Amino acid sequence: MDPILQKANDLLAPALVFHTNIVADRAEGIYVRSTDGREYMDFTSGLAVLNVGHTHPDVVKAIAEQAERLIHSGCIFHYPVLTRLAERLRQITPDCIELFFFSNSGAEAVEGAIKLARYATQRQSVIALVGGFHGRTLGAISLTSSSARYRRHYHPLLPSVLHAPYPYCYRCPMGKTR
């Protein structure tokens, strides 16, 4: 077994679910090169967060420029870049979208969405679609139903989460044709 995989098994919490045993060394565009020199096409786009590919030069440059000024952009101080981003988003989104919430992960965004939905509706129940993946935090895995392994050992989960089938007319889970 690869020494990195052995160390990972010994050191990383089981809440982290890995989908391969590939040990990545470098990545560029759609290609990931493993420590054993093999090259793989990344059809996951880094789980959909790297739609411009790995190490895109414009993204790397923007990260470096930002990191030279400020790395943290939480809610202790006001950061001009966050306000500029919100202004730009307001220009390109529908008029009904007036406020923006920035987070550091998809799971945190899902947690924020759960809170916002409950706040806005004054209702506790949340509907999630069967087969969806929402993240690995407790609230997010309460909505996740893409794989039982994400939820195993973490019960009780967030209450009042209802799962509904995805409306897929081609293969309707309810047997409907219209």
Summary of the structure (lengths in Angstrom):
residues: 178
radius of gyration: 20.1
end to end distance: 52.4
largest distance: 57.1
contacts: 364
relative contact order: 0.08
helix: 38%
strand: 12%
